[in-house]
Amino acid sequence: MGGSRAVCVCGDPAVCRMIDAALVAAGIDVEHSSELPGERDAALVIVDRARRLADGAALRGLRAPVVVVGDNLDDDGLIALMLDAPVSHLVADPKDRDLEITSEKLVSGDLFGLEKYLAPGVRIGERAIASDAAKRAAIGEVCAWAEACGARKPIVHRLANVVDELLMNALHDAPRESRPTIAGGDDQRGRAILRWASDEQTLAISVTDAFGALRQRDVIDHVRRARDERGRPELDEHGAGLGLYLVVANVASLIVNVDPGMRTEVVCLFDLASHARRAVDSGVRSLHVFAAGA
């Protein structure tokens, strides 16, 4: 990694200014270039859609994580590129605060926590979930909280589905080789942690398991399934990823933080602002897969 230096390869001056503003706010130096950085060290590389289209193959060979801005997941080329690291991040709108947050996480290595996506000082709810009964109670609690926050009914409905899927995945669909083999006791690997919070713009929820088994390829494959409406995938031998096809179709932003072999945190963001009604029906527009130590 190259300290706190980012390389921006983008031909649109207006987009470059937005990137500058986001990264300066994150305390990151930006170097603008007409070419990809090659062997030069950088903490991250930011490219726009035009550069992604022109140099997709070259992006696969970069050492630094790649953030693509101004693109969308309807493009098969982007989906194919994101199946493999280091192209792990999409921010559809370069004005989105996700760009600042993503850049800061990549530079600092501090990856976990939904509070990074919300205004400082928000109140965070948290529950440990170890059974289906606890899952049902938690879904009811979170939906009642969201209604009290002023979330519209379509968002509350989607929130319920997302929490259900994420908890189902964490409790029942973990990789078979990682599941606890000793019955009884307070085994942290047999339960999930659900957290939730909101500010005036964004409602956020997260589910954390103690396996760290979710791979980027799993995430992107289920994004593709959601986009193509191919229906519910069958459980494979790995288990991880089941239900993500539904999640990505119902959130504005999806963030996956993985500490391999230790824990996975899936963070989902919903737009609360009245002008963001279109986002309720448009599916995920900002997607990030972070891996500790990468």
Residue pairs with C-beta under 8 A, 6 or more apart in sequence:
1 41
1 42
1 43
1 64
1 107
2 40
2 41
2 42
2 43
2 64
3 41
3 43
3 107
4 27
4 28
4 29
4 43
4 107
5 28
5 29
5 30
5 31
5 41
5 42
5 43
6 23
6 28
6 29
6 30
6 31
6 42
6 43
6 44
6 45
6 46
6 103
6 107
7 30
7 31
7 32
7 33
7 36
7 37
7 40
7 42
7 44
7 45
7 46
7 64
8 16
8 19
8 20
8 23
8 30
8 31
8 32
8 33
8 45
8 46
8 47
9 32
9 33
9 34
9 35
9 36
9 37
9 45
9 46
9 47
9 48
9 51
10 16
10 19
10 32
10 46
10 47
10 48
10 50
10 51
10 69
11 34
11 48
11 50
11 51
12 48
12 50
12 70
15 48
15 69
15 70
15 94
16 32
18 94
18 95
18 99
19 30
19 46
19 69
19 94
19 99
20 30
22 94
22 97
22 99
22 100
22 103
23 29
23 30
23 46
23 99
23 100
23 103
24 30
25 100
26 100
26 101
26 103
26 104
26 107
27 104
27 107
28 43
28 103
28 104
28 107
31 42
36 45
36 47
36 51
36 55
36 58
36 59
36 62
37 45
37 62
37 64
39 63
41 63
41 64
42 64
43 64
43 106
43 107
44 64
44 65
44 66
44 67
44 103
44 106
44 107
45 59
45 62
45 64
45 65
45 66
45 67
46 66
46 67
46 68
46 69
46 99
46 103
47 55
47 59
47 66
47 67
47 68
47 69
48 68
48 69
48 70
48 71
48 94
49 68
49 69
49 70
49 71
52 59
52 68
52 71
52 77
52 78
52 81
53 77
56 77
56 81
59 66
59 81
59 86
59 87
60 81
60 84
60 86
60 87
62 86
63 86
64 86
65 85
65 86
65 88
65 89
65 106
65 294
66 86
66 87
66 88
66 89
67 89
67 90
67 91
67 99
67 102
67 103
67 106
68 78
68 87
68 89
68 90
68 91
69 90
69 91
69 92
69 93
69 94
69 99
70 92
70 93
70 94
71 78
71 90
71 92
72 78
72 90
72 92
72 285
73 79
73 90
73 223
73 227
73 283
73 284
73 285
73 287
74 227
78 90
79 220
79 223
79 224
79 227
81 87
82 88
82 90
82 216
82 220
82 223
82 287
83 216
83 217
83 220
83 221
84 216
84 217
85 216
85 289
85 291
85 294
86 294
88 216
88 288
88 289
88 290
88 291
89 102
89 287
89 288
89 289
90 285
90 286
90 287
90 288
91 98
91 99
91 102
91 286
92 285
92 286
93 285
93 286
96 286
97 117
98 117
98 253
98 286
98 288
101 116
101 117
102 288
104 116
105 111
105 116
105 290
106 290
109 292
111 257
111 259
111 265
111 290
111 292
112 208
112 257
112 259
112 263
112 265
113 265
114 124
114 195
114 196
114 197
114 204
114 205
114 206
114 267
115 122
115 124
115 197
117 202
117 204
117 253
117 255
117 267
117 269
118 197
118 198
118 199
118 202
118 204
119 199
119 200
119 201
122 197
122 198
122 199
123 197
124 195
124 196
124 197
125 141
125 142
125 145
125 195
125 196
125 197
126 193
126 194
126 195
126 196
127 134
127 138
127 141
127 193
127 194
128 134
128 191
128 192
128 193
128 194
129 135
129 138
129 167
129 170
129 171
129 191
129 192
129 193
129 194
130 171
130 190
130 191
130 192
131 171
132 171
135 164
135 167
135 168
135 171
138 163
138 167
138 194
139 160
139 163
139 164
139 167
142 159
142 160
142 163
142 194
142 196
142 205
143 156
143 159
143 160
145 196
146 155
146 156
146 159
146 196
146 198
146 203
147 156
149 198
149 203
149 272
150 272
151 159
151 198
151 203
151 270
151 272
152 280
154 280
155 203
155 270
155 271
155 272
155 280
158 250
158 251
158 270
158 280
159 203
159 205
159 270
161 246
161 250
162 205
162 246
162 247
162 250
162 251
162 268
163 194
163 205
163 207
165 243
165 244
165 246
165 247
166 192
166 205
166 207
166 243
166 247
166 266
166 268
167 192
167 194
167 207
168 242
168 243
169 207
169 209
169 240
169 241
169 242
169 243
169 244
170 192
170 207
170 208
170 209
171 191
171 192
173 235
173 239
173 240
173 242
173 243
174 209
174 211
174 213
174 239
174 240
175 211
175 213
175 238
175 239
175 240
176 237
176 238
176 239
178 189
178 211
178 213
179 189
179 190
180 187
180 189
180 190
188 210
189 209
189 210
189 211
191 210
192 207
192 208
192 209
193 206
193 207
193 208
194 205
194 206
194 207
195 205
195 206
195 207
195 208
196 203
196 204
196 205
196 206
197 203
197 204
198 204
198 272
200 272
200 273
201 271
201 272
201 273
202 269
202 270
202 271
202 272
203 269
203 270
203 271
203 272
204 267
204 268
204 269
204 270
205 267
205 268
206 265
206 266
206 267
206 268
207 265
207 266
208 263
208 264
208 265
208 266
209 263
209 264
210 262
210 263
211 240
211 261
211 263
211 264
212 258
212 259
212 260
212 261
212 262
212 263
212 264
213 238
213 239
213 240
213 260
213 261
213 264
214 240
214 241
214 256
214 258
214 264
214 266
215 240
215 241
215 258
216 256
216 289
216 291
218 238
218 240
218 241
218 244
219 241
219 244
219 254
219 256
219 287
219 289
220 289
221 241
222 233
222 241
222 244
222 245
222 247
222 248
223 244
223 245
223 248
223 284
223 287
225 231
225 233
225 245
226 244
226 245
226 246
226 247
226 248
226 249
226 283
226 284
227 283
230 245
232 245
232 246
233 241
233 242
233 245
235 242
240 264
247 254
247 266
247 268
248 254
248 283
248 284
248 287
249 283
249 284
250 283
251 268
251 269
251 270
251 283
251 284
252 269
252 270
252 271
252 276
252 279
252 284
252 285
252 286
253 267
253 268
253 269
253 284
253 285
253 286
253 287
253 288
254 266
254 267
254 268
254 269
254 284
254 286
254 287
254 288
255 266
255 267
255 268
255 269
255 287
255 288
255 290
256 264
256 265
256 266
256 267
256 288
256 289
256 290
257 264
257 265
257 266
257 267
257 290
257 292
258 264
258 265
258 289
258 290
258 291
258 292
259 291
259 292
259 293
260 291
260 292
260 293
262 292
269 286
271 279
271 280
279 285
